[in-house]
Amino acid sequence: MQVDLIDLTSDYIPLSLFYIKSYAETDPLISRAGRIDVVVPADASDAARTAAEIVARKPDVVGFSCYVWNFEVLEQLIPML
């Protein structure tokens, strides 16, 4: 199973996503079941381009960093997936 954790902050190191990845990988079942990647899109402010990047990776599960300042991009992005 491929899990992609998508960073939409673009200006910062996605520390929260690395915490989630690190914690999840301590579970033997999760670590054996697949791979978790933290993904930083080329242009997180461009919802269409970000959606194309996510779809091209073919993840089974997608998680997002969701903050007040990137919520509008998420509202545009999620219906495109």
Residue pairs with C-beta under 8 A, 6 or more apart in sequence:
1 33
1 34
1 35
1 60
1 61
2 34
2 35
2 37
2 57
2 58
2 59
2 60
2 61
3 24
3 34
3 35
3 36
3 37
3 59
3 60
3 61
3 62
3 63
4 36
4 37
4 39
4 54
4 57
4 59
4 61
4 62
4 63
5 14
5 17
5 20
5 21
5 36
5 37
5 38
5 39
5 62
5 63
5 64
5 65
6 17
6 39
6 41
6 50
6 54
6 62
6 63
6 64
6 65
7 14
7 17
7 38
7 39
7 40
7 41
7 44
7 65
8 41
8 44
8 50
8 64
8 65
8 66
8 67
8 70
8 73
8 74
8 77
9 44
9 65
9 67
9 69
9 70
10 40
10 41
10 43
10 44
10 45
14 38
14 40
14 65
16 65
17 38
17 63
17 65
18 38
20 63
21 36
21 37
21 38
24 30
24 31
24 36
25 31
25 36
30 36
34 60
37 57
39 53
39 54
39 57
41 49
41 50
41 53
41 54
42 49
42 50
42 53
43 49
43 50
44 50
44 70
44 73
45 73
47 73
47 76
47 77
47 80
48 80
50 73
50 77
51 77
51 80
51 81
54 62
54 81
55 81
62 81
64 74
64 77
66 74
